[in-house]
Amino acid sequence: MRMLLLFLLLPALLPAQERLILNAPRYCQYWGDSLETELYRFESAEDVPQVVARILGWAGRPEANFELVPSNAGSAVAVHDGDKRYLLYSADFFYDLNPLETHALLAHEIGHLLNEHRFDACCRRGEELEADQFMGYILYRAHLTDSASAVGMADWKRDGAGFGSGHGVSVEERRRAIAQGWSRGETVLHTRENLSFYDNKKSDEVAGLKAFPWPPPTCAQRHTPLQNLSSRFATLGEVNRWLCKHLDERRYWSRSYHHLPGGFALVTRLEQFRPDDGRCMPEPQRWVDYPAVSFEGGIMDYLKALIFPNKGYFRIFVLAVTDRNAGSSGKKIGREEARKWLDDATSNLPYEIGLQSVTQRHFVEVLVYEFETRETDRKCLQRCAGTRACREHLERAGLKF
């Protein structure tokens, strides 16, 4: 009788399970080469949800863009499946880990998810380093260890498995990425404790970004394609990825980042355009910094252009993401100074800026600066006013923000 009663009660004593169906998952798994063939959800687990909540809080993302699922996965797995993202974890795996190991492994996988990584082979190496940087940032914020032990998580292993040198990333590269994240954690904590650090003029750099002149130089054509960014984006990092997607589609691959009050400025490379219709010059003439000679007018026009100087028309786009309206400084800018915006700046948005939340006040404003090379002496000067409105420049360049 007792055996019969135990048999009847056994299903109620076992953890509740529900089949988790994944259609075409791409993933990063700390431990093991492949996902379980049959994945199940479990009802609850201890500790891990609290650690995840703390990590999201330090990241400025209290609302996750993924679903946390206790499951029969081997360890911790970041999954991208169509338009859904999951963080799968095994309670048994995390049971024996110490707090440093738990925070490190979860932070790496959450870094993939918050940055919306797709786990494509072409981009996987960069995605791994980005997740490692996020891990370093979180380990600093968690105050669980010193920098040396945090960096040592790059080659931490369990049962012979670990992050290691997978996906073409060496252990030493992972160490550097974690160290960079740790350093950025130190910077962001300082700047958040001293908010005026963002707004005053005492420093030329914030979080590694040089300050963009704000109010901006005069004679820019301006257009505001998007206001109230909080209606579409949660963080400045999401806004940045949206802007970069549009820039990549039109081959604006060389660009730089600068600090702005409440946000950042993204500056494109000096580009040559056609004065008659505003379209980009064909490549490679598009990117040369002297008046390009074209074959389109026939051989006589081409030979004439080789003998007699011709004009050249250039532009630079500045994509300002900020919550502060500003007029212009009243000062003009030369081409060489504008080129330094690209040459003397970083090509990546720092984590601590990307993690900042956007508000209803945040907006995207595009500024375009035009320059013209004169026929007489070939000097390149800023045009005031420009050949066309900023919105028309964007349309002719194929940028549809």
C-alpha positions in Angstrom: 0.0 0.0 0.0 2.8 2.4 0.9 4.6 1.6 -2.4 1.4 2.3 -4.3 0.9 5.6 -2.5 4.5 6.6 -3.2 4.1 5.7 -6.9 1.0 7.9 -7.2 2.6 10.9 -5.4 5.9 10.6 -7.3 4.9 12.9 -10.2 3.9 15.6 -7.8 7.3 15.4 -6.0 9.3 15.8 -9.2 10.1 19.2 -10.6 7.4 20.3 -13.0 8.7 20.1 -16.6 7.5 21.7 -19.9 9.1 21.0 -23.3 11.0 24.0 -24.7 10.7 24.2 -28.4 13.5 26.0 -30.3 13.2 26.3 -34.1 16.5 27.5 -35.4 18.6 28.4 -32.4 22.0 30.1 -32.5 23.7 30.2 -29.2 26.7 30.6 -26.9 27.1 27.8 -24.3 29.8 28.0 -21.6 30.1 24.3 -21.2 29.7 21.7 -24.0 29.6 21.8 -27.8 25.9 21.3 -28.5 22.5 21.9 -26.9 20.5 19.0 -25.5 18.3 17.4 -28.1 15.3 17.8 -25.8 15.1 20.8 -23.6 12.7 21.3 -20.8 11.7 24.2 -18.5 11.6 23.7 -14.8 9.5 25.7 -12.4 12.0 27.5 -10.2 15.6 27.6 -9.1 17.5 29.5 -6.4 20.1 32.2 -6.5 20.5 32.6 -10.3 17.4 34.8 -10.8 18.7 37.2 -8.1 22.1 37.4 -9.7 20.6 38.0 -13.1 18.5 40.8 -11.6 21.6 42.4 -10.1 23.5 42.2 -13.4 20.6 43.8 -15.3 20.5 46.6 -12.7 24.2 47.3 -13.0 23.7 47.4 -16.8 20.9 49.9 -16.5 18.5 47.4 -18.0 16.0 46.4 -15.3 13.8 44.9 -18.0 15.6 42.1 -19.8 15.3 41.6 -23.6 15.4 37.8 -23.0 13.5 35.1 -21.0 15.3 33.5 -18.1 14.6 29.7 -18.2 15.8 27.1 -15.7 16.2 24.0 -17.7 18.2 20.8 -18.4 20.8 22.8 -20.3 24.4 21.7 -19.5 25.4 25.0 -17.9 24.5 28.6 -19.1 23.4 29.2 -22.6 22.5 32.5 -24.4 20.1 31.6 -27.2 18.9 33.6 -30.2 16.0 31.9 -31.9 14.2 34.1 -34.5 12.8 37.1 -32.7 13.2 35.5 -29.3 16.1 35.4 -26.9 16.6 33.0 -23.9 19.1 32.6 -21.1 19.0 28.9 -20.2 20.7 27.7 -17.1 21.1 24.5 -15.1 20.5 24.9 -11.4 22.6 21.8 -10.8 25.6 23.3 -12.6 25.5 26.6 -10.7 25.0 24.9 -7.3 28.7 24.2 -6.8 30.0 27.6 -8.2 31.2 30.4 -6.0 29.8 34.0 -6.4 32.6 35.1 -8.6 32.2 32.2 -11.0 28.4 32.6 -11.1 28.5 36.3 -11.8 31.2 35.8 -14.5 29.5 33.1 -16.4 26.1 34.7 -16.3 27.5 38.1 -17.2 29.2 36.7 -20.3 26.0 35.2 -21.6 23.9 38.2 -20.6 26.4 40.4 -22.5 25.6 38.5 -25.7 21.8 38.9 -25.1 21.8 42.6 -24.2 24.0 43.4 -27.2 21.6 41.4 -29.4 24.3 39.2 -30.8 23.2 36.9 -33.6 26.0 34.3 -33.3 26.8 34.4 -37.0 30.2 32.9 -37.9 31.3 36.1 -39.6 30.9 38.2 -36.4 31.4 35.7 -33.7 34.9 36.7 -32.7 33.9 40.3 -32.1 30.8 39.2 -30.2 32.8 37.0 -27.8 35.1 39.9 -27.0 32.2 42.2 -26.5 30.6 39.7 -24.1 34.0 39.4 -22.2 34.2 43.2 -21.8 30.7 43.2 -20.4 31.8 40.4 -18.0 34.7 42.6 -16.8 32.4 45.6 -16.3 30.0 43.5 -14.2 32.7 41.9 -12.1 33.9 45.4 -11.2 30.4 46.5 -10.2 29.9 43.3 -8.2 32.9 44.0 -5.9 33.6 40.2 -5.6 37.3 40.2 -6.4 40.3 42.2 -7.6 41.1 42.9 -11.2 43.7 40.1 -11.5 41.2 37.4 -10.4 38.6 38.9 -12.7 40.9 38.8 -15.6 41.8 35.2 -14.6 38.2 34.1 -15.5 39.3 34.2 -19.1 40.9 30.7 -18.7 38.8 29.4 -15.8 37.7 25.8 -16.5 35.4 23.2 -15.1 35.9 19.5 -16.0 38.3 20.7 -18.7 35.8 22.9 -20.4 35.6 26.7 -20.5 35.6 29.8 -22.6 39.2 29.2 -23.6 40.3 30.1 -27.1 37.0 29.2 -28.9 35.7 31.1 -31.9 39.2 32.3 -32.9 39.6 34.3 -29.7 42.8 33.6 -27.7 42.9 33.5 -23.9 45.1 36.5 -23.9 42.6 38.5 -26.0 39.9 37.5 -23.6 42.1 38.7 -20.7 42.5 42.1 -22.4 38.8 42.4 -23.1 37.9 41.6 -19.4 40.5 44.1 -18.3 39.0 46.8 -20.5 35.5 46.1 -19.1 36.9 46.3 -15.6 38.5 49.7 -16.4 35.3 51.0 -17.9 33.5 49.9 -14.7 35.8 52.1 -12.7 35.2 55.0 -15.1 31.4 54.8 -15.1 31.1 54.5 -11.3 33.2 57.6 -11.0 31.1 59.5 -13.5 27.8 58.4 -12.0 28.9 59.4 -8.6 29.9 62.8 -10.0 27.3 63.7 -12.5 28.7 67.1 -13.3 31.7 65.3 -14.8 29.5 64.8 -17.9 28.5 68.4 -18.3 31.4 70.6 -17.3 34.3 71.8 -19.5 37.1 70.7 -17.2 37.9 67.5 -19.1 38.3 67.0 -22.8 37.4 63.3 -22.5 34.5 61.4 -20.9 34.8 57.6 -20.7 37.5 57.7 -23.3 35.6 59.8 -25.8 36.8 63.3 -26.8 34.2 66.0 -26.4 32.4 67.1 -29.5 32.0 70.9 -29.7 28.5 71.6 -28.3 27.0 74.0 -29.3 28.3 72.8 -32.7 30.2 74.9 -35.3 28.0 77.2 -37.4 26.8 76.8 -41.0 25.5 73.2 -40.6 22.3 72.2 -42.3 20.3 70.3 -39.6 17.5 67.8 -39.4 15.8 66.0 -36.5 14.6 62.6 -37.8 13.6 61.1 -34.4 12.4 62.5 -31.1 11.4 60.8 -27.8 13.9 57.9 -28.2 12.5 56.2 -25.1 9.5 55.2 -27.2 11.7 52.9 -29.3 14.9 52.3 -27.4 16.0 51.5 -23.9 19.6 52.5 -24.0 22.0 54.6 -25.9 23.7 51.4 -27.1 20.5 50.4 -28.8 20.2 53.8 -30.5 23.9 53.4 -31.7 23.2 50.0 -33.2 20.2 51.3 -35.1 22.2 54.2 -36.5 25.1 51.9 -37.4 22.8 49.6 -39.3 21.7 52.4 -41.6 25.3 53.7 -42.0 26.6 50.2 -42.9 23.9 49.8 -45.6 25.3 52.9 -47.3 29.0 51.9 -46.8 29.7 54.6 -44.2 32.1 52.2 -42.5 34.7 54.7 -41.3 33.2 56.7 -38.4 34.1 58.0 -35.0 32.5 58.6 -31.6 32.6 61.7 -29.5 31.0 62.7 -26.2 28.0 65.0 -26.0 26.1 66.2 -22.9 23.6 63.4 -22.3 24.7 61.3 -25.1 27.2 61.0 -28.0 28.0 62.2 -31.5 28.8 59.8 -34.4 30.8 61.4 -37.2 31.2 60.0 -40.7 34.2 60.1 -43.0 34.7 63.1 -45.4 32.8 62.3 -48.5 32.7 63.8 -52.0 29.3 64.3 -53.6 27.8 65.6 -56.9 26.8 69.3 -56.7 24.0 68.9 -59.3 22.0 66.2 -57.4 23.7 65.6 -54.1 24.3 61.9 -54.7 27.6 60.3 -53.6 30.4 60.2 -56.1 31.1 56.7 -57.4 33.8 54.8 -55.5 36.8 55.2 -55.2 36.3 58.9 -56.0 33.7 59.1 -53.2 36.4 59.0 -50.5 39.3 61.0 -52.0 39.9 64.4 -50.5 40.7 66.2 -53.7 38.4 67.0 -56.6 37.7 63.8 -58.5 38.0 63.6 -62.3 35.0 61.9 -63.9 34.7 60.1 -67.3 31.0 60.7 -67.4 31.2 63.9 -69.6 33.3 62.1 -72.3 37.0 62.1 -73.2 37.2 65.8 -73.9 35.7 66.8 -70.6 38.1 64.4 -68.9 41.2 65.8 -70.6 40.0 69.3 -69.9 39.7 68.4 -66.2 43.3 67.2 -66.1 44.6 70.5 -67.4 42.3 73.1 -65.8 41.4 73.0 -62.1 37.9 71.9 -61.2 35.7 72.3 -58.1 35.1 69.6 -55.6 32.2 69.3 -53.1 32.6 67.5 -49.8 30.4 66.8 -46.8 30.6 65.3 -43.3 27.5 64.0 -41.4 27.3 64.4 -37.6 24.7 62.2 -35.9 24.0 63.8 -32.5 22.2 61.7 -29.9 21.5 63.9 -26.9 18.8 65.3 -24.6 20.1 68.9 -24.8 19.0 71.4 -27.4 21.8 73.7 -28.7 22.1 76.4 -31.3 25.5 77.0 -33.0 28.7 78.4 -31.6 29.0 81.0 -34.3 32.4 79.7 -35.2 33.2 78.1 -38.6 35.2 75.0 -39.0 37.9 74.1 -41.6 38.1 70.9 -43.5 41.2 69.7 -41.7 39.7 70.3 -38.3 36.6 68.4 -39.4 38.8 65.5 -40.6 40.3 65.3 -37.2 36.9 64.5 -35.8 37.4 61.1 -37.5 41.2 60.7 -37.2 41.6 61.6 -33.5 38.7 59.6 -32.0 37.6 56.1 -31.1 35.7 53.9 -33.5 33.7 52.2 -30.8 31.1 53.5 -28.3 32.3 52.8 -24.8 30.1 50.4 -22.7 29.4 52.8 -19.9 27.9 55.3 -22.4 26.0 52.6 -24.3 24.5 51.3 -21.1 22.9 54.6 -20.2 19.1 54.8 -20.4 17.3 57.0 -22.8 14.5 59.3 -21.8 11.7 61.1 -23.5 14.0 64.1 -23.9 16.5 62.2 -26.0 16.5 62.8 -29.8 18.6 62.2 -32.9 19.7 65.3 -34.7 21.7 65.1 -38.0 24.1 67.9 -39.0 25.8 68.1 -42.4 28.8 70.3 -43.0 29.7 71.1 -46.6 33.1 72.1 -48.0 34.1 73.3 -51.5 37.5 73.2 -53.2 37.8 76.4 -55.3 39.0 76.4 -58.9 41.3 79.4 -58.5 43.6 78.2 -55.8 42.3 74.7 -54.9 41.7 75.7 -51.3 39.0 73.8 -49.5 36.6 76.1 -47.5 33.4 75.5 -45.6 30.3 76.4 -47.5 27.8 78.8 -45.9 25.0 78.2 -46.8 25.1 74.7 -48.2 24.0 73.4 -51.6 20.9 71.8 -50.1 19.0 71.1 -46.9 20.2 68.4 -44.5 17.1 66.2 -45.2 17.8 66.3 -48.9 21.5 65.4 -48.3 20.3 62.3 -46.3 17.9 61.3 -49.0 20.4 61.6 -51.8 23.0 59.7 -49.7 20.5 56.9 -49.2 20.3 57.4 -45.4 16.8 56.8 -44.3 16.7 57.5 -40.6 
